[in-house]
Amino acid sequence: MAEAVYTGTIDREATRANTRYIISRVVIYGLLAIFSLVYIIPLFVVVFNSFRTLPEISQNGLIAFPQSFRLDAWPDAWSTFCIGGNCEGMQKYFWNSVKMVIPATIISTLLGAMNGYILSKWKFPGSEIIFTCMLLGVFMPGQIALLPWAFILGKIGLANSVYGLILVHCIQGISFTTLFCRNYYVSIPDDLVKAARIDGAGFWRIFYKIILPLSPPILIVTVIWQFTGIWNEYLYGVVLNSGTNQPITAALVALSTNGTNVRVYDVMSAAVLIGALPPLLVYFFGGKYFVRGLTQGAIK
């Protein structure tokens, strides 16, 4: 009899624990679903409006499902819409961003890899002080460097040019890429470098034959970080460049404040998506490698 009562008590406690677990899971996942919807609803609004006509948007409002899917806004946003007196659409600004982001990402990543290699495997007196000074760039607001960069670009003849923005983003990104690569390379055994030096390998041979083949996880992290950061950057693009030399982020802001009372929401939505597609595609195809690279660095 006592055994039966004990067993029944255990079953009731297990049932209560299971019920509490289910309720807690439902609450947690419910809150996460609500937060996800709140976060993603603006994206859905922009996507839907890019396939709607302007009369339909005016009649039914911005937040509504499209009654018919039309692609007319996309070519208008790409090639014919007027922004600040330029009626070539977003294509000029889009290619400005492409010409800026690709070399800036590659150069800053390679410089960060070399800096990380030197500061982790070829330490010298004062190397830690240099690394600490470079870390200041991670925490320094971009506004502090605006006037110095404007002065420097004017002196070297790169003011109001895509090449000037490439130089700015290469230098500004070195702090992040050096931090990522240095912390990753510290986990590579020093014995590999010592053995290579004993075999006669020099600085560059060790870098190309040993360090770089072990670097894909962290290089993917730095490339994705730099690409999305440079593509989405607005401050330098709008302050250091003007007119048709601006990147797409500055053009999008000019598109939303074009000085008229007419808001072509279908074309504006398509233009926003054109500007957002490259970083979205980068994260879509490389997001898992980004997380994996960060995780490997953290574990090591």
C-alpha positions as CSV (number, residue, x, y, z in Angstrom):
1,M,0.0,0.0,0.0
2,A,2.8,2.4,0.9
3,E,4.7,1.5,-2.2
4,A,1.6,2.3,-4.4
5,V,1.2,5.7,-2.6
6,Y,4.9,6.4,-3.2
7,T,4.7,5.5,-6.9
8,G,1.6,7.6,-7.3
9,T,3.3,10.6,-5.7
10,I,6.3,10.2,-8.0
11,D,4.0,10.0,-11.1
12,R,2.1,13.2,-10.0
13,E,5.4,15.0,-9.5
14,A,6.7,13.9,-12.9
15,T,3.4,15.0,-14.5
16,R,3.7,18.4,-12.9
17,A,7.3,18.8,-13.9
18,N,6.4,17.8,-17.5
19,T,3.5,20.2,-17.5
20,R,5.8,23.1,-16.2
21,Y,8.4,22.2,-18.9
22,I,5.8,22.3,-21.7
23,I,4.3,25.6,-20.4
24,S,7.8,27.2,-20.2
25,R,8.6,26.0,-23.7
26,V,5.3,27.4,-25.1
27,V,5.9,30.7,-23.4
28,I,9.5,31.0,-24.6
29,Y,8.8,30.0,-28.2
30,G,5.7,32.2,-28.2
31,L,7.7,35.2,-27.2
32,L,10.4,34.4,-29.7
33,A,7.8,34.1,-32.4
34,I,6.3,37.5,-31.5
35,F,9.8,39.2,-31.5
36,S,10.6,37.5,-34.8
37,L,7.4,38.8,-36.4
38,V,7.9,42.3,-35.1
39,Y,11.5,42.2,-36.5
40,I,10.6,40.8,-39.9
41,I,7.3,42.6,-40.6
42,P,9.1,45.7,-42.0
43,L,10.9,43.4,-44.5
44,F,7.7,41.8,-45.6
45,V,6.1,45.3,-46.0
46,V,9.0,46.4,-48.3
47,V,8.9,43.2,-50.3
48,F,5.2,43.3,-50.9
49,N,5.2,47.0,-51.8
50,S,7.8,46.5,-54.4
51,F,5.4,44.2,-56.3
52,R,2.4,46.5,-55.8
53,T,1.3,49.4,-58.0
54,L,1.2,52.9,-56.6
55,P,-2.6,53.3,-57.0
56,E,-3.0,50.1,-55.0
57,I,-0.7,51.3,-52.3
58,S,-2.5,54.7,-52.2
59,Q,-5.9,52.9,-51.9
60,N,-5.1,50.1,-49.5
61,G,-2.3,51.6,-47.5
62,L,1.4,50.5,-47.0
63,I,0.6,47.4,-45.0
64,A,-1.5,45.1,-47.1
65,F,-1.0,42.0,-49.3
66,P,-0.5,42.7,-53.0
67,Q,-3.6,42.1,-55.1
68,S,-1.5,41.5,-58.2
69,F,2.3,41.0,-58.5
70,R,3.9,43.6,-60.8
71,L,7.6,44.0,-61.6
72,D,7.3,47.5,-63.0
73,A,8.9,49.1,-60.0
74,W,12.1,47.1,-60.2
75,P,13.4,48.4,-63.6
76,D,12.3,51.9,-62.7
77,A,14.3,51.8,-59.5
78,W,17.3,50.3,-61.3
79,S,17.6,52.6,-64.3
80,T,15.1,55.4,-64.7
81,F,14.2,56.9,-61.3
82,C,15.5,60.4,-60.5
83,I,17.7,60.9,-57.4
84,G,19.1,64.3,-56.8
85,G,18.9,65.3,-60.4
86,N,20.4,62.0,-61.7
87,C,17.8,60.0,-63.6
88,E,19.8,56.8,-64.0
89,G,18.2,55.1,-61.1
90,M,20.1,53.0,-58.5
91,Q,22.5,51.3,-61.0
92,K,25.3,54.0,-60.8
93,Y,25.2,54.0,-57.0
94,F,25.0,50.2,-56.8
95,W,28.1,49.8,-58.9
96,N,29.9,52.5,-56.9
97,S,29.3,50.3,-53.8
98,V,30.5,47.2,-55.7
99,K,33.6,48.9,-56.8
100,M,34.2,50.1,-53.3
101,V,33.4,47.0,-51.2
102,I,35.2,44.3,-53.1
103,P,38.8,45.7,-53.1
104,A,38.3,47.2,-49.6
105,T,37.2,43.9,-48.2
106,I,40.0,41.9,-49.9
107,I,42.8,44.4,-48.9
108,S,41.6,44.9,-45.3
109,T,41.3,41.2,-44.8
110,L,44.8,40.4,-46.2
111,L,46.3,43.3,-44.1
112,G,44.5,42.0,-41.0
113,A,45.7,38.4,-41.7
114,M,49.3,39.6,-42.0
115,N,49.1,41.8,-38.9
116,G,47.5,39.0,-36.9
117,Y,50.3,36.6,-38.1
118,I,53.0,39.1,-37.1
119,L,51.5,40.0,-33.7
120,S,50.9,36.3,-32.8
121,K,53.9,34.4,-34.3
122,W,56.6,37.0,-34.8
123,K,56.3,39.0,-31.6
124,F,58.8,41.8,-31.0
125,P,59.4,44.4,-28.2
126,G,56.4,46.6,-28.1
127,S,54.1,44.3,-30.2
128,E,51.5,44.1,-27.4
129,I,51.5,47.9,-27.2
130,I,50.9,48.2,-30.9
131,F,48.1,45.6,-30.8
132,T,46.5,47.6,-27.9
133,C,46.7,50.8,-30.0
134,M,45.2,49.1,-33.0
135,L,42.3,47.9,-30.8
136,L,41.4,51.5,-30.1
137,G,40.1,51.6,-33.7
138,V,37.5,49.0,-32.7
139,F,35.9,51.2,-30.1
140,M,36.5,54.6,-31.7
141,P,33.4,56.2,-33.2
142,G,33.6,56.8,-36.9
143,Q,32.6,60.5,-36.5
144,I,36.0,61.2,-34.8
145,A,37.8,60.4,-38.1
146,L,35.6,62.4,-40.4
147,L,37.6,65.7,-40.5
148,P,41.0,64.0,-40.6
149,W,39.9,61.8,-43.5
150,A,38.4,64.7,-45.4
151,F,41.7,66.6,-45.0
152,I,43.8,63.6,-46.1
153,L,41.7,62.7,-49.1
154,G,41.7,66.4,-50.2
155,K,45.5,66.5,-49.9
156,I,46.2,63.3,-51.9
157,G,43.6,64.1,-54.6
158,L,41.0,61.3,-53.7
159,A,38.3,63.6,-52.4
160,N,34.8,62.7,-53.7
161,S,35.9,59.5,-55.4
162,V,35.3,55.8,-54.9
163,Y,39.0,55.3,-54.5
164,G,39.0,57.6,-51.5
165,L,36.3,55.5,-49.9
166,I,38.3,52.3,-50.6
167,L,41.3,53.8,-48.8
168,V,39.1,54.9,-45.9
169,H,37.4,51.5,-45.4
170,C,40.7,49.6,-45.8
171,I,42.3,51.6,-43.0
172,Q,39.2,51.7,-40.8
173,G,38.7,47.9,-41.1
174,I,42.2,46.9,-40.2
175,S,41.4,47.1,-36.4
176,F,38.7,44.5,-36.7
177,T,40.5,42.2,-39.1
178,T,43.6,42.3,-37.0
179,L,41.7,41.5,-33.9
180,F,39.9,38.5,-35.5
181,C,43.0,37.0,-37.1
182,R,45.4,37.6,-34.2
183,N,43.1,35.9,-31.7
184,Y,42.7,33.0,-34.2
185,Y,46.4,32.6,-35.0
186,V,47.3,32.5,-31.3
187,S,45.6,29.0,-31.2
188,I,47.9,27.7,-33.9
189,P,50.8,25.8,-32.3
190,D,54.0,27.7,-32.2
191,D,55.8,24.4,-32.9
192,L,54.6,24.5,-36.5
193,V,56.3,27.8,-37.1
194,K,59.4,26.8,-35.2
195,A,59.7,23.6,-37.3
196,A,59.3,25.5,-40.5
197,R,62.0,28.0,-39.5
198,I,64.3,25.1,-38.7
199,D,63.7,23.7,-42.2
200,G,64.7,27.1,-43.7
201,A,61.3,28.7,-44.3
202,G,61.2,32.4,-44.0
203,F,58.5,34.9,-43.0
204,W,56.5,34.9,-46.2
205,R,56.9,31.1,-46.9
206,I,55.5,30.3,-43.5
207,F,52.6,32.7,-44.0
208,Y,51.6,31.3,-47.4
209,K,52.4,27.6,-46.8
210,I,51.3,27.1,-43.1
211,I,49.2,30.0,-41.8
212,L,46.9,30.7,-44.8
213,P,46.0,27.1,-45.3
214,L,44.8,27.0,-41.7
215,S,42.9,30.3,-42.0
216,P,39.7,29.7,-44.1
217,P,37.4,29.8,-41.0
218,I,38.6,33.1,-39.7
219,L,39.0,34.6,-43.2
220,I,35.4,33.8,-44.0
221,V,34.4,35.6,-40.8
222,T,36.4,38.7,-41.6
223,V,35.3,38.8,-45.3
224,I,31.6,38.6,-44.3
225,W,32.1,41.1,-41.5
226,Q,33.9,43.5,-43.7
227,F,31.6,43.1,-46.8
228,T,28.4,43.7,-44.8
229,G,29.9,46.5,-42.7
230,I,31.4,48.4,-45.7
231,W,28.3,47.9,-47.9
232,N,25.9,49.1,-45.2
233,E,28.1,52.0,-44.0
234,Y,26.5,55.4,-44.5
235,L,28.4,58.1,-42.7
236,Y,31.6,58.2,-44.8
237,G,29.7,57.8,-48.1
238,V,27.4,60.8,-47.5
239,V,30.0,63.1,-45.9
240,L,33.2,62.4,-48.0
241,N,31.4,61.9,-51.4
242,S,28.6,63.7,-53.2
243,G,26.5,63.4,-56.3
244,T,26.9,60.3,-58.4
245,N,30.1,59.3,-56.6
246,Q,28.1,58.2,-53.5
247,P,27.5,54.6,-52.5
248,I,24.0,53.1,-52.6
249,T,23.3,53.7,-48.9
250,A,23.7,57.5,-49.4
251,A,21.5,57.2,-52.5
252,L,18.7,55.5,-50.6
253,V,18.6,58.3,-48.1
254,A,18.5,60.8,-50.9
255,L,15.7,58.8,-52.4
256,S,13.6,59.1,-49.3
257,T,14.3,62.9,-48.9
258,N,14.1,64.0,-52.5
259,G,12.4,67.3,-51.6
260,T,9.0,66.5,-53.2
261,N,5.7,65.6,-51.6
262,V,5.3,62.7,-54.0
263,R,6.4,59.4,-52.5
264,V,6.7,56.6,-55.1
265,Y,6.5,53.8,-52.5
266,D,6.6,51.0,-55.0
267,V,9.8,52.2,-56.6
268,M,11.3,53.2,-53.3
269,S,10.7,49.7,-51.9
270,A,12.3,48.1,-54.9
271,A,15.3,50.4,-54.5
272,V,15.7,49.5,-50.9
273,L,15.6,45.8,-51.8
274,I,18.2,46.3,-54.5
275,G,20.5,47.9,-51.9
276,A,19.9,45.2,-49.4
277,L,20.3,42.2,-51.7
278,P,24.1,41.8,-51.7
279,P,24.5,41.6,-47.9
280,L,21.4,39.4,-47.6
281,L,22.9,37.0,-50.2
282,V,26.2,37.0,-48.4
283,Y,24.6,36.0,-45.1
284,F,22.3,33.6,-46.8
285,F,25.1,31.6,-48.5
286,G,27.8,32.2,-45.9
287,G,26.0,32.7,-42.6
288,K,26.7,29.1,-41.4
289,Y,30.4,29.5,-42.2
290,F,30.3,32.8,-40.3
291,V,28.9,31.2,-37.2
292,R,31.2,28.2,-37.5
293,G,34.3,30.4,-37.8
294,L,33.3,32.5,-34.8
295,T,32.6,29.3,-32.8
296,Q,36.0,27.7,-33.8
297,G,37.8,30.8,-32.7
298,A,36.0,31.0,-29.4
299,I,36.6,27.3,-28.6
300,K,40.3,27.5,-29.5
